[in-house]
Amino acid sequence: MSKTFKDWCLLTIITLALTLLIWLPFIAKVHFYNLDFSAGLATIYRNFDGLEYAVIAKTFYDPAKLALIPTNLPANYFPAHFPGYPLLIALFAPLLGYLKSMLFVSVLFTALSVCAFYLLITKFKLTSQPLWLSIIFLILPARWVIVHSVGSPEPVAIFLTILSIYFFQMAQEKHFNLNICFSSIFACLALLVRPPGVLLFAAFYFYLLYHLISKRISLKKILAYYPVILGPLTLLAVFYFYQLQLGDFWAFFHTGDNIHLTFPPFQVFNQSQYWVGSIWLEDIIYIFLLSLLGGIMLLKSKLQVAGFFVLTFFTATVFVAHRDISRYILPVMPFVIIAFERVLVSKEFKIALIILLPAIYLYAQNFIINNTAPVPNLLPFN
């Protein structure tokens, strides 16, 4: 048995253990540290935005079917959520039911994500401690602990993003045509899961443009990247599906206030923005700082394409007016972890992380308890 396979098995066990640790107070319906878990696993099921994806898995945007589920949301709201994650929920629903399938997909792709992350950092020798750095990937940032413990598309999107960048980087070393095709396929699937997946393609374009301008790649060579160049056509497929189901090709843009892009940038620091409503926003400064610094550092690394991705995603995120920036920025965080690898594998950081683990746990539980949809009866969603 290879060391890689052993470490993958261990990381899968750690993923399951961490998830169970988050779920355990809800299963036991206890009350501790002034946190009330008495609602049980219903709290996990009701966390935003999992139920909305379960609804899509049951209806696939069909207005007539949506009307039968008491969501209190109009049919034109749901195209803000792309169909990739609901497709996976629907795949396992005949065995598990929609709600359990929703959680199963999140946990499954969290395990797959950490294994893909381990593969990336070992293949390109990005750290001397791949197992430790992969464990950090599971618990930092703390918002990620919440997201991969409830129903959410991020674990799927992050898994696909890591693999897309892995194969793009592999294409620079060997089997160019095959690896570029794989990179494009995984990027298309990432876009099918989450609209920001288009930024992955934008990062590839910036990477190619930079190398064209610096004369490291010829125009003829860039044309060989056509699978990546044509990737955003996936958007047309999603919009055409919306046309079939809803009679509106542009349904994604008619979902009300679900598109949080604003101009000028940094409107997240405007309390009057609908999805902000707070002046307590200093943490966002640090999120932006770490993301920007990580992206710049990656430009000088073996994983330069990841640097372009982080900086592209960061640039788009500064135009997002939403308090939950820590969730919006999650797709770049695996690569930011790689950028700060030297600090994260140090003895000093390990000591600090151990001390802060209870804080991460309490933060996650407090957030999960209070981030629930006002749905008293879950039966129509299962």
C-alpha positions as CSV (number, residue, x, y, z in Angstrom):
1,M,0.0,0.0,0.0
2,S,1.5,3.3,-1.1
3,K,2.0,6.2,1.3
4,T,-0.3,8.4,-0.7
5,F,-3.2,5.9,-0.4
6,K,-2.5,5.5,3.3
7,D,-2.6,9.3,3.8
8,W,-5.8,9.5,1.7
9,C,-7.4,6.9,3.9
10,L,-6.3,8.8,7.0
11,L,-7.6,12.1,5.7
12,T,-10.9,10.5,4.9
13,I,-11.2,9.2,8.4
14,I,-10.3,12.7,9.8
15,T,-12.9,14.3,7.6
16,L,-15.6,11.9,8.9
17,A,-14.4,12.4,12.5
18,L,-14.5,16.2,12.2
19,T,-18.0,16.1,10.7
20,L,-19.2,13.8,13.4
21,L,-17.7,16.1,16.0
22,I,-19.7,19.0,14.6
23,W,-22.9,16.9,14.4
24,L,-22.6,15.2,17.7
25,P,-24.2,17.9,19.9
26,F,-27.1,18.0,17.5
27,I,-27.5,14.3,17.5
28,A,-27.4,14.3,21.4
29,K,-29.6,17.4,21.6
30,V,-27.5,18.8,24.4
31,H,-27.1,22.2,25.9
32,F,-23.6,23.5,26.7
33,Y,-21.6,26.7,26.7
34,N,-24.9,28.6,26.4
35,L,-25.5,26.9,23.0
36,D,-28.8,25.1,22.5
37,F,-28.7,22.0,20.3
38,S,-32.1,20.8,21.3
39,A,-33.5,21.1,17.8
40,G,-31.3,18.2,16.8
41,L,-30.2,17.4,13.2
42,A,-33.0,19.5,11.9
43,T,-30.7,22.5,12.5
44,I,-28.1,20.9,10.2
45,Y,-30.7,20.2,7.5
46,R,-32.1,23.7,7.7
47,N,-28.9,25.6,7.4
48,F,-28.7,28.1,4.5
49,D,-28.6,27.4,1.5
50,G,-28.8,23.6,1.6
51,L,-32.6,23.3,1.5
52,E,-32.8,25.4,-1.6
53,Y,-30.5,23.0,-3.4
54,A,-32.6,20.1,-2.1
55,V,-35.7,21.8,-3.6
56,I,-34.0,22.1,-6.9
57,A,-33.0,18.5,-6.8
58,K,-36.6,17.6,-6.4
59,T,-38.0,19.9,-9.0
60,F,-35.2,21.0,-11.3
61,Y,-36.7,24.5,-11.5
62,D,-40.1,23.4,-12.7
63,P,-42.5,26.1,-11.4
64,A,-45.4,23.7,-11.1
65,K,-43.4,21.4,-8.8
66,L,-41.9,24.3,-6.9
67,A,-45.4,25.5,-6.0
68,L,-46.0,22.3,-4.1
69,I,-43.1,22.9,-1.7
70,P,-43.6,25.5,1.0
71,T,-40.5,27.6,0.5
72,N,-42.1,31.0,0.5
73,L,-39.7,31.8,-2.4
74,P,-40.8,32.6,-6.0
75,A,-39.7,30.2,-8.8
76,N,-37.5,32.9,-10.3
77,Y,-35.3,32.9,-7.2
78,F,-33.9,29.4,-7.7
79,P,-31.9,29.9,-10.9
80,A,-29.4,31.8,-8.7
81,H,-28.3,28.3,-7.7
82,F,-26.7,26.3,-10.5
83,P,-27.7,22.7,-11.1
84,G,-24.5,20.8,-10.5
85,Y,-24.9,20.2,-6.8
86,P,-28.7,19.4,-7.1
87,L,-27.8,16.8,-9.8
88,L,-25.6,15.0,-7.3
89,I,-28.2,15.3,-4.6
90,A,-30.8,13.7,-6.9
91,L,-28.3,11.0,-7.8
92,F,-28.2,9.6,-4.2
93,A,-31.7,10.6,-3.2
94,P,-33.3,7.3,-4.2
95,L,-31.1,5.6,-1.5
96,L,-30.9,8.3,1.1
97,G,-33.7,10.8,0.6
98,Y,-33.0,14.3,-0.5
99,L,-31.9,15.8,2.9
100,K,-29.5,13.0,3.8
101,S,-28.3,13.0,0.3
102,M,-27.6,16.7,0.5
103,L,-25.3,16.1,3.5
104,F,-23.8,13.0,2.1
105,V,-22.6,14.8,-1.1
106,S,-21.1,17.6,1.1
107,V,-19.2,15.2,3.2
108,L,-18.1,13.0,0.3
109,F,-16.7,15.9,-1.7
110,T,-15.0,17.3,1.4
111,A,-13.1,14.0,1.6
112,L,-12.4,14.1,-2.1
113,S,-11.3,17.7,-1.9
114,V,-8.7,17.1,0.8
115,C,-7.4,14.1,-1.2
116,A,-7.2,16.2,-4.3
117,F,-5.4,18.9,-2.3
118,Y,-2.9,16.3,-1.0
119,L,-2.3,15.1,-4.5
120,L,-1.6,18.7,-5.7
121,I,0.9,19.5,-3.0
122,T,2.7,16.2,-3.2
123,K,2.9,16.0,-7.0
124,F,4.5,19.5,-7.3
125,K,6.5,19.2,-4.0
126,L,4.9,22.3,-2.5
127,T,5.5,21.3,1.1
128,S,7.6,19.1,3.3
129,Q,4.6,18.1,5.4
130,P,1.7,17.3,3.0
131,L,-0.3,15.4,5.6
132,W,-0.2,18.2,8.1
133,L,-1.0,20.9,5.5
134,S,-3.9,18.8,4.3
135,I,-5.3,18.6,7.8
136,I,-5.0,22.4,8.0
137,F,-7.0,22.5,4.8
138,L,-9.9,20.8,6.6
139,I,-10.1,23.3,9.5
140,L,-9.0,26.6,8.0
141,P,-10.5,29.0,7.4
142,A,-13.1,28.4,10.1
143,R,-15.9,29.3,7.8
144,W,-15.0,26.2,5.7
145,V,-15.6,24.0,8.7
146,I,-19.2,25.2,8.8
147,V,-19.7,24.9,5.0
148,H,-18.5,21.3,4.7
149,S,-20.6,20.2,7.7
150,V,-24.0,21.3,6.2
151,G,-25.6,21.2,2.8
152,S,-23.6,23.4,0.4
153,P,-22.1,23.3,-3.1
154,E,-18.7,24.6,-2.0
155,P,-17.1,21.2,-1.3
156,V,-18.0,20.0,-4.8
157,A,-16.8,23.3,-6.4
158,I,-13.6,23.3,-4.5
159,F,-12.8,19.7,-5.4
160,L,-13.3,20.4,-9.1
161,T,-11.3,23.6,-8.9
162,I,-8.3,21.9,-7.3
163,L,-8.4,19.2,-10.0
164,S,-8.7,21.7,-12.8
165,I,-5.7,23.6,-11.6
166,Y,-3.8,20.4,-11.0
167,F,-4.3,19.2,-14.6
168,F,-3.6,22.7,-16.0
169,Q,-0.3,22.6,-14.2
170,M,0.4,19.0,-15.3
171,A,-0.1,20.1,-18.9
172,Q,2.9,22.4,-18.6
173,E,5.1,19.3,-17.8
174,K,3.7,16.4,-19.9
175,H,0.8,15.0,-22.0
176,F,-0.3,18.5,-22.9
177,N,-3.4,17.7,-24.9
178,L,-4.8,15.1,-22.4
179,N,-4.2,17.2,-19.4
180,I,-5.6,20.4,-20.9
181,C,-8.8,18.5,-21.8
182,F,-9.0,17.2,-18.2
183,S,-8.4,20.7,-16.8
184,S,-11.2,22.1,-19.0
185,I,-13.6,19.3,-18.1
186,F,-13.2,19.9,-14.4
187,A,-13.4,23.7,-14.8
188,C,-16.7,23.2,-16.8
189,L,-18.1,21.0,-14.0
190,A,-17.0,23.6,-11.4
191,L,-18.9,26.3,-13.4
192,L,-21.9,24.0,-13.5
193,V,-21.9,23.9,-9.7
194,R,-21.2,27.6,-8.9
195,P,-21.4,30.7,-11.1
196,P,-18.0,31.9,-9.8
197,G,-16.5,28.9,-11.6
198,V,-16.3,31.2,-14.6
199,L,-13.5,33.0,-12.8
200,L,-11.4,29.9,-13.1
201,F,-11.5,30.3,-16.9
202,A,-10.7,34.0,-16.5
203,A,-7.7,33.1,-14.5
204,F,-6.5,30.7,-17.2
205,Y,-7.0,33.5,-19.8
206,F,-4.9,36.0,-17.8
207,Y,-2.2,33.3,-17.3
208,L,-2.1,32.8,-21.1
209,L,-2.2,36.5,-21.9
210,Y,0.7,37.2,-19.4
211,H,2.8,34.4,-21.0
212,L,1.9,35.7,-24.5
213,I,3.0,39.3,-23.7
214,S,6.2,38.0,-22.0
215,K,6.8,35.9,-25.1
216,R,7.0,32.7,-23.1
217,I,4.2,31.2,-25.1
218,S,3.5,31.8,-28.8
219,L,0.1,32.6,-30.3
220,K,0.2,29.3,-32.1
221,K,0.7,27.5,-28.7
222,I,-2.1,29.4,-27.1
223,L,-4.5,28.1,-29.7
224,A,-3.7,24.6,-28.5
225,Y,-5.5,25.6,-25.3
226,Y,-8.8,25.7,-27.1
227,P,-10.5,23.3,-24.7
228,V,-10.0,25.8,-21.9
229,I,-10.8,28.8,-24.2
230,L,-14.2,27.3,-25.1
231,G,-15.0,26.2,-21.5
232,P,-17.4,29.1,-20.6
233,L,-19.8,27.8,-23.2
234,T,-21.0,25.7,-20.2
235,L,-22.9,28.9,-19.2
236,L,-24.9,28.8,-22.4
237,A,-25.9,25.2,-21.6
238,V,-27.1,26.2,-18.1
239,F,-29.0,29.2,-19.5
240,Y,-30.5,27.1,-22.3
241,F,-31.7,24.7,-19.6
242,Y,-33.3,27.6,-17.8
243,Q,-35.0,28.5,-21.0
244,L,-36.5,25.0,-21.2
245,Q,-37.6,24.9,-17.6
246,L,-38.6,28.5,-16.9
247,G,-39.0,30.0,-20.4
248,D,-36.3,32.6,-19.5
249,F,-32.8,32.2,-21.0
250,W,-31.6,35.0,-18.7
251,A,-33.3,33.7,-15.6
252,F,-30.0,33.8,-13.6
253,F,-30.1,37.6,-13.9
254,H,-33.7,37.9,-12.9
255,T,-33.4,36.4,-9.4
256,G,-33.8,39.5,-7.4
257,D,-31.0,40.5,-5.1
258,N,-29.0,37.3,-5.4
259,I,-26.3,38.8,-7.5
260,H,-24.3,40.9,-5.1
261,L,-21.9,42.6,-7.5
262,T,-21.7,46.3,-7.0
263,F,-19.6,49.3,-8.3
264,P,-17.4,50.9,-7.1
265,P,-15.5,48.2,-5.3
266,F,-15.4,47.6,-1.5
267,Q,-19.2,48.3,-1.1
268,V,-19.1,45.6,1.5
269,F,-17.9,48.3,3.8
270,N,-21.1,50.3,3.2
271,Q,-23.6,49.5,6.1
272,S,-26.6,50.6,4.0
273,Q,-26.0,47.7,1.5
274,Y,-28.9,45.2,1.9
275,W,-26.7,42.2,2.6
276,V,-24.2,44.0,4.8
277,G,-26.1,45.9,7.5
278,S,-23.2,46.1,9.9
279,I,-20.3,48.3,10.8
280,W,-18.4,45.4,12.5
281,L,-16.4,44.4,9.4
282,E,-12.7,44.6,10.3
283,D,-12.4,40.8,9.7
284,I,-13.0,41.3,6.0
285,I,-9.9,43.5,5.8
286,Y,-7.8,40.6,7.0
287,I,-9.5,38.2,4.6
288,F,-8.7,40.5,1.7
289,L,-5.2,41.0,2.9
290,L,-4.4,37.3,3.2
291,S,-6.0,36.5,-0.1
292,L,-4.2,39.3,-2.0
293,L,-0.9,38.5,-0.3
294,G,-1.3,34.8,-1.0
295,G,-2.0,35.4,-4.6
296,I,1.0,37.6,-5.1
297,M,3.2,35.0,-3.3
298,L,1.9,32.2,-5.6
299,L,2.9,34.1,-8.7
300,K,6.5,33.3,-7.7
301,S,5.9,29.7,-6.9
302,K,5.7,26.5,-8.9
303,L,2.0,26.9,-9.0
304,Q,1.8,30.2,-10.8
305,V,-1.5,29.5,-12.4
306,A,-3.0,29.3,-8.9
307,G,-1.7,32.8,-8.2
308,F,-3.6,34.1,-11.3
309,F,-6.7,32.3,-10.0
310,V,-6.4,33.7,-6.5
311,L,-5.9,37.3,-7.8
312,T,-8.7,37.0,-10.3
313,F,-11.1,35.7,-7.7
314,F,-9.9,38.4,-5.2
315,T,-10.5,41.1,-7.8
316,A,-14.1,39.9,-8.4
317,T,-14.7,39.6,-4.7
318,V,-14.0,43.2,-3.9
319,F,-17.0,44.0,-5.9
320,V,-19.3,41.8,-3.8
321,A,-21.4,43.6,-1.3
322,H,-22.2,40.9,1.2
323,R,-21.3,40.4,4.9
324,D,-20.4,36.8,4.3
325,I,-17.2,37.5,2.3
326,S,-15.5,34.6,4.2
327,R,-17.8,32.2,2.3
328,Y,-17.5,33.9,-1.1
329,I,-13.7,33.7,-1.0
330,L,-13.5,30.0,0.0
331,P,-12.5,28.7,-3.4
332,V,-9.2,30.4,-3.2
333,M,-8.3,29.3,0.3
334,P,-6.7,26.0,-0.5
335,F,-4.2,27.9,-2.6
336,V,-3.7,30.6,0.0
337,I,-2.8,27.8,2.4
338,I,-0.2,26.6,0.0
339,A,1.2,30.2,-0.3
340,F,1.7,30.4,3.5
341,E,3.0,26.9,3.8
342,R,6.3,27.9,5.5
343,V,4.4,29.5,8.4
344,L,1.7,26.8,8.6
345,V,4.1,23.9,9.0
346,S,6.1,25.7,11.7
347,K,6.1,24.5,15.3
348,E,4.9,27.9,16.5
349,F,1.8,27.8,14.2
350,K,1.0,24.2,15.4
351,I,1.0,25.4,19.0
352,A,-1.2,28.4,18.1
353,L,-3.7,26.3,16.2
354,I,-4.0,23.7,19.0
355,I,-4.9,26.6,21.4
356,L,-7.5,28.0,19.0
357,L,-9.2,24.7,18.1
358,P,-11.9,25.2,20.7
359,A,-12.5,28.7,19.4
360,I,-13.0,27.4,15.9
361,Y,-15.3,24.7,17.2
362,L,-17.5,27.1,19.1
363,Y,-17.6,29.6,16.3
364,A,-18.8,26.9,13.9
365,Q,-21.5,25.6,16.3
366,N,-22.7,29.1,17.1
367,F,-23.0,29.9,13.4
368,I,-24.8,26.7,12.5
369,I,-27.4,27.1,15.2
370,N,-28.2,30.6,14.1
371,N,-28.0,30.2,10.3
372,T,-31.2,28.3,9.7
373,A,-34.1,28.7,7.3
374,P,-37.5,29.4,9.0
375,V,-38.9,26.0,7.9
376,P,-40.9,24.3,10.7
377,N,-41.6,21.1,8.7
378,L,-38.9,19.3,6.7
379,L,-41.1,16.5,5.3
380,P,-41.9,18.3,2.0
381,F,-38.2,18.7,1.4
382,N,-37.2,15.0,1.8
